[in-house]
Amino acid sequence: MNDHQLLRYSRHILLPEIDIEGQEAIARATVVVIGLGGLGSPVALYLAASGVGHLILVDDDQVEISNLQRQVIHDTESVGLSKVQSAAQRCQAVNPDVKVSTHVQRADYDWLHKQAWFNTGSEDQGLTLIVDCSDNAAVRYAINDVCVQKRIPWVSGAAVALNGQVAVFDPSQQDAPCYRCLYPSLKDDALTCSENGILSPVVGVIGTMQVVEVLRLIAGFGTPQHGYLRTYDASTADWQRWKVPARQSCSCQSGSR
């Protein structure tokens, strides 16, 4: 780590939970952000600012004027651009040292399964993990199934109206639940922001909590949060924490996936 990096990340390095070793782990990490909308905006920005070594941005959408109320990584001049292009420009402006790759792509199972991001476990390469910032159940199940198969940790987030939730899934841990343990058959006709609205800061609250979990996984500080669901209600400012048990009938436990 050079002098410029020591200065840039000095406030992380001052934290005993991170220190130089943790910051170096962050710099070696590869983080895949799927969805560059309301949740993906703070996720990508804070990961770039935190110095994640390789940031991979995945989204098949374009920026629309209705996005700008909450998707703070984009601006008025971004309207009409692909979300990954707009987000990549902002992330590089925040931190030119971060490598940013983009994919204008819907993250289905077949595409995810073919990616070479999952060669995790090497100390030189660093940890690879996924942050789900999508608004689509099929995408979440695809992320879950690939992560279970390849034993990749991932952080899930969702928000609609005045409510949000965050969960960490780590298939590398024995008897860990997966997304299907929590939601065996979630449908895409569930509540959506386009139909039910969204209070703009709620996605910021959830997205920044996702980044906390990502950095906790990478740097290894604090108490692991896999196997828990946390929900937030902006109308009461209440957080609740729920234990998610592994379902023995789920294919992630039987090893059939």
C-alpha positions as CSV (number, residue, x, y, z in Angstrom):
1,M,0.0,0.0,0.0
2,N,1.6,3.3,-1.1
3,D,1.5,6.6,0.7
4,H,-1.5,7.9,-1.3
5,Q,-3.5,4.8,-0.4
6,L,-2.5,5.0,3.2
7,L,-3.9,8.6,3.3
8,R,-7.0,7.8,1.3
9,Y,-8.0,4.8,3.5
10,S,-6.6,6.2,6.7
11,R,-10.0,6.3,8.5
12,H,-10.5,2.6,7.8
13,I,-6.9,1.9,8.9
14,L,-7.5,3.7,12.2
15,L,-10.2,1.2,13.0
16,P,-8.7,-1.8,14.9
17,E,-11.3,-4.0,13.3
18,I,-9.9,-3.2,9.9
19,D,-6.4,-1.9,10.1
20,I,-3.9,-2.3,7.2
21,E,-4.6,-6.0,6.9
22,G,-8.3,-5.5,6.5
23,Q,-7.9,-2.7,4.0
24,E,-5.5,-4.9,2.0
25,A,-8.1,-7.6,2.0
26,I,-10.7,-5.1,0.7
27,A,-8.2,-4.1,-2.1
28,R,-7.8,-7.8,-3.1
29,A,-11.6,-8.5,-3.2
30,T,-13.8,-8.8,-6.2
31,V,-17.4,-7.7,-5.6
32,V,-20.2,-8.3,-8.1
33,V,-23.1,-5.8,-7.8
34,I,-26.2,-7.1,-9.6
35,G,-28.6,-4.2,-10.1
36,L,-27.6,-0.5,-10.3
37,G,-30.8,1.0,-9.2
38,G,-31.9,2.3,-5.8
39,L,-30.0,-0.3,-3.8
40,G,-27.1,-0.7,-6.2
41,S,-26.4,3.1,-6.2
42,P,-25.2,3.4,-2.6
43,V,-23.7,-0.1,-2.7
44,A,-21.5,0.7,-5.7
45,L,-20.5,4.1,-4.5
46,Y,-19.5,3.0,-1.0
47,L,-17.6,-0.1,-2.3
48,A,-15.7,2.1,-4.7
49,A,-14.9,4.7,-2.0
50,S,-13.9,1.8,0.3
51,G,-11.3,0.6,-2.2
52,V,-12.6,-2.7,-3.3
53,G,-10.1,-4.0,-5.8
54,H,-12.4,-5.1,-8.6
55,L,-16.0,-4.0,-8.8
56,I,-18.2,-5.8,-11.4
57,L,-21.4,-4.0,-12.3
58,V,-24.3,-6.0,-13.9
59,D,-27.6,-4.5,-15.1
60,D,-29.5,-4.6,-18.4
61,D,-31.5,-1.4,-17.8
62,Q,-31.2,2.2,-18.9
63,V,-31.5,5.2,-16.7
64,E,-35.0,6.8,-16.8
65,I,-36.1,10.1,-15.3
66,S,-38.3,8.3,-12.7
67,N,-35.1,6.6,-11.3
68,L,-33.5,9.9,-10.2
69,Q,-35.7,10.3,-7.1
70,R,-33.7,7.6,-5.4
71,Q,-30.9,6.2,-7.6
72,V,-28.2,8.6,-6.5
73,I,-25.4,7.2,-8.6
74,H,-27.1,8.6,-11.7
75,D,-27.9,12.2,-12.6
76,T,-30.1,14.0,-15.2
77,E,-27.4,13.8,-17.8
78,S,-27.4,10.0,-17.4
79,V,-30.9,9.5,-18.6
80,G,-30.8,7.2,-21.6
81,L,-27.4,5.7,-20.7
82,S,-27.1,2.1,-19.6
83,K,-27.1,2.0,-15.8
84,V,-23.8,0.2,-15.7
85,Q,-22.2,2.8,-17.9
86,S,-23.5,5.6,-15.8
87,A,-22.6,3.9,-12.5
88,A,-19.1,3.0,-13.7
89,Q,-18.3,6.6,-14.6
90,R,-19.3,7.7,-11.1
91,C,-17.4,5.0,-9.4
92,Q,-14.2,5.8,-11.3
93,A,-14.7,9.4,-10.5
94,V,-15.0,8.5,-6.8
95,N,-11.9,6.2,-6.8
96,P,-9.8,5.8,-10.0
97,D,-7.8,3.1,-8.3
98,V,-10.7,0.6,-8.3
99,K,-11.0,-1.6,-11.4
100,V,-14.5,-1.4,-12.7
101,S,-16.0,-4.0,-15.2
102,T,-19.4,-3.6,-16.7
103,H,-22.0,-6.1,-18.1
104,V,-25.1,-4.9,-19.8
105,Q,-26.7,-8.2,-19.0
106,R,-29.6,-9.8,-17.2
107,A,-28.1,-12.0,-14.5
108,D,-29.8,-15.4,-15.2
109,Y,-28.4,-18.7,-13.9
110,D,-26.7,-19.8,-17.2
111,W,-24.9,-16.5,-17.6
112,L,-23.8,-16.4,-13.9
113,H,-22.6,-20.0,-14.0
114,K,-20.2,-19.3,-16.9
115,Q,-18.5,-16.4,-15.2
116,A,-14.9,-16.7,-14.1
117,W,-15.3,-14.6,-11.0
118,F,-15.7,-17.5,-8.7
119,N,-12.1,-18.7,-8.4
120,T,-12.1,-17.7,-4.8
121,G,-9.9,-19.0,-2.0
122,S,-6.5,-17.8,-3.1
123,E,-5.0,-15.3,-0.6
124,D,-3.4,-13.4,-3.5
125,Q,-6.7,-13.1,-5.4
126,G,-8.9,-12.3,-2.4
127,L,-12.5,-13.0,-1.6
128,T,-15.2,-12.9,-4.3
129,L,-18.8,-12.3,-3.3
130,I,-22.0,-11.0,-4.8
131,V,-24.4,-8.2,-3.7
132,D,-27.9,-8.6,-4.9
133,C,-29.5,-5.2,-5.6
134,S,-32.0,-6.5,-8.1
135,D,-35.8,-6.2,-7.9
136,N,-36.5,-9.6,-9.4
137,A,-37.2,-12.9,-7.7
138,A,-35.9,-15.0,-10.7
139,V,-32.6,-13.2,-10.5
140,R,-32.3,-13.7,-6.8
141,Y,-33.0,-17.5,-7.2
142,A,-30.4,-17.6,-9.9
143,I,-27.8,-15.8,-7.7
144,N,-28.7,-18.2,-4.8
145,D,-28.4,-21.3,-6.8
146,V,-25.0,-20.4,-8.3
147,C,-23.7,-19.2,-5.0
148,V,-24.8,-22.5,-3.3
149,Q,-23.1,-24.5,-6.0
150,K,-19.9,-22.6,-5.9
151,R,-19.9,-21.8,-2.2
152,I,-19.8,-18.0,-2.7
153,P,-21.2,-15.7,0.0
154,W,-23.7,-13.1,-1.0
155,V,-25.7,-10.2,0.5
156,S,-29.3,-9.8,-0.4
157,G,-31.3,-6.5,-0.1
158,A,-34.8,-5.5,-1.0
159,A,-36.9,-2.4,-0.4
160,V,-40.4,-1.2,-1.4
161,A,-42.7,1.5,0.0
162,L,-41.5,2.2,3.6
163,N,-39.9,-1.1,4.2
164,G,-36.6,-2.9,3.5
165,Q,-34.7,-6.0,4.4
166,V,-31.1,-7.3,4.4
167,A,-29.8,-10.9,4.6
168,V,-26.4,-12.5,4.4
169,F,-26.1,-16.0,2.9
170,D,-22.8,-17.9,3.2
171,P,-22.9,-21.4,1.7
172,S,-19.3,-22.0,2.9
173,Q,-20.6,-22.3,6.4
174,Q,-21.9,-25.7,7.6
175,D,-25.7,-26.0,7.7
176,A,-26.2,-22.4,6.5
177,P,-29.6,-21.5,5.1
178,C,-30.0,-20.3,1.6
179,Y,-32.5,-17.9,0.0
180,R,-34.8,-20.8,-0.9
181,C,-34.8,-21.7,2.8
182,L,-36.2,-18.2,3.5
183,Y,-38.4,-17.9,0.4
184,P,-39.2,-21.3,-1.1
185,S,-41.4,-20.0,-3.9
186,L,-41.4,-16.2,-4.2
187,K,-43.2,-14.9,-7.2
188,D,-42.3,-11.9,-9.4
189,D,-45.8,-10.5,-8.8
190,A,-44.8,-9.4,-5.4
191,L,-44.8,-5.7,-4.5
192,T,-42.7,-3.4,-6.7
193,C,-41.5,0.2,-6.4
194,S,-43.1,1.1,-9.8
195,E,-46.5,0.0,-8.6
196,N,-46.3,0.7,-4.9
197,G,-43.8,3.6,-4.6
198,I,-40.7,3.9,-2.5
199,L,-39.5,6.4,0.0
200,S,-36.2,7.5,-1.5
201,P,-33.9,7.2,1.6
202,V,-35.1,3.7,2.4
203,V,-33.0,2.3,-0.4
204,G,-30.1,4.2,1.0
205,V,-30.6,2.7,4.4
206,I,-30.7,-0.8,3.0
207,G,-28.0,-0.4,0.5
208,T,-25.5,1.0,3.0
209,M,-26.3,-1.8,5.4
210,Q,-25.5,-4.2,2.5
211,V,-22.1,-2.6,2.2
212,V,-21.5,-3.0,6.0
213,E,-22.1,-6.7,5.5
214,V,-19.8,-6.9,2.5
215,L,-17.0,-5.2,4.3
216,R,-17.6,-7.4,7.4
217,L,-17.3,-10.5,5.3
218,I,-14.1,-9.3,3.5
219,A,-12.3,-7.9,6.5
220,G,-13.6,-10.5,8.9
221,F,-14.6,-8.1,11.7
222,G,-17.5,-8.3,14.1
223,T,-20.1,-11.0,14.4
224,P,-21.0,-13.0,11.3
225,Q,-24.6,-12.3,10.2
226,H,-25.3,-15.2,7.9
227,G,-28.5,-17.0,8.7
228,Y,-30.3,-13.8,9.8
229,L,-32.9,-11.6,8.2
230,R,-33.1,-7.9,9.3
231,T,-36.1,-5.9,8.4
232,Y,-36.6,-2.1,8.6
233,D,-39.8,-0.1,8.8
234,A,-39.4,3.6,8.1
235,S,-42.8,4.4,9.5
236,T,-41.7,3.5,13.0
237,A,-37.9,3.6,12.5
238,D,-37.8,0.0,13.8
239,W,-35.3,-2.7,13.0
240,Q,-36.1,-6.3,13.7
241,R,-33.8,-9.4,13.4
242,W,-35.0,-12.8,12.5
243,K,-33.2,-16.2,12.7
244,V,-33.5,-18.0,9.4
245,P,-33.3,-21.8,9.9
246,A,-31.9,-24.1,7.2
247,R,-34.8,-26.2,5.9
248,Q,-33.8,-29.8,5.7
249,S,-36.1,-30.3,2.7
250,C,-34.3,-27.6,0.8
251,S,-32.0,-28.8,-2.0
252,C,-29.1,-26.7,-0.5
253,Q,-29.1,-29.0,2.5
254,S,-29.6,-32.2,0.5
255,G,-26.7,-31.3,-1.9
256,S,-28.9,-31.9,-5.0
257,R,-28.2,-28.4,-6.4
